[in-house]
Amino acid sequence: QVQLVESGGGLVQAGGSLRLSCAASGRTISSYAMGWFRQAPGKEREFVAAIRWSGIIRNYADSVKGRFAISRDNAKSTVYLQMNSLKPEDTAVYYCAASSSGTIASTITLYDYWGQGTQVTVSS
């Protein structure tokens, strides 16, 4: 089992930045692919970014490319999402997820473990 706990969410003005963290416990995540997803009110959960176990291969949703950066520190069992140039449409609950397949993916069903989420609100 892997437990994931997100932190770092909050209220920020448009154009601002936030850094989300996802701390993993239980089984080591060093071989897992990790992803960030988000869900806005009344909308389906959507892919944001993913990173392979090595940290070298990353993938981003088109809507966040150039503004968000995913990274990981396997020694600390932590994954990060640096969010810059935030927009009101980035407002959502952000979830961290782990995939035992090790392959980065944007498909929700390929992730085995999920955190409880952290709220990000961007005001205009």
N, C-alpha and C positions, 0 to 999 in steps of 0.2 A: 504493500500500500504506500501511496505517496500522498502527503498532505501539503496543500498549497495555500499560502496566505498572502494576499495582496495588501499593499499599503502605498501611501503617497498621493492618493486622490485628494480632491478638494475643489475649492472655487477659485477661478482665475479669470482675469479679463482677457478678451480677445487679443491675440498677439503675444500672450504670455507663454510661460513654459511650466511643465510639471515633469517630475520623474517618478514613475511607478516602479515599485519593487515587488518581486514575488519570491518569497522564501519557501523553500521546499524542505520537508522533513520526512522521516521514514526511510524508504528505500532511496539510494543515491540516484540522482537524476543525470549524472554525467553522461550516460549513454542515451538519454531521452532527447527527442526534439521538443522544443518548448514554443508555445504560441501565446499570443495575446488576441483576445476577441473583445467585442463590445456590443452592448445592447441598449439602444435608446428606447424611451417609452413608446409602446405601440408598434415597435419594429422587431424584426427577427434579429437574433444574434448574428454578428458578421465578423469576418476575419479582419484582423488588423496587421499582424506581423508574426513571423515565425523564424526560428533559428535552429540550425542543426546542432547536434551534440558537440561538434568541434568548435562551434562559434564562427566558422568561416562562411558557411552558406546561410544566407538570409533571404527572406521574401517579404514583400510588403503589399498591402492593398494599394491600388492606384490612388485612392483618396488621401493617403498619408505619405506617399513617397516624397522624399526630400524634406519632410517635416519631422517625421518620427524615426527613431533609431532603436533597434532591439539589440541587446547585448546580454552576455551571461558570464558568471564567475562560478565555474564548477567547484572550485575549492570552497566557496561559500554557499553552494547550492542555491544560488540566487540568480534570477533573471530580471532584467531591467527594461523599461520602455521610456526612453527620453522623448518627450513630446514638446516640440517647439512650434512657434507660430500658430498657436491654437485658435480654432474657429468655433463659433457657437454650435455648428453642426457636429463638432467632436464630443458634445455633451452626451454622456452615456455611462452606464456601469461597465467597467473594464474588468475582464476576467483573464486570469492566467490559466494555461492548460498544459498538460504534459502528455506526450505521445511515446509509448514504449517502442513503437516501430522505428524511431530514430530518424524518420524521414520527415522533412518539413512539409506541411500541407495546410491548405486553407479550409479543408473539410472538417466540420465539427465532429463528425462521427469517428474520425481517426484518432481523436484524443481520448485518453483513458481516464485522466484525472483533471478535476477542475477546482479552482478556488471559489470563494464566496463572492468575490467581486469587490471593487472599490469605485465609489462614485466620483466622476469627473464632471464638473459643471463649468462651462465657459460662458461668461456673460458678454453681451455685445456693448 
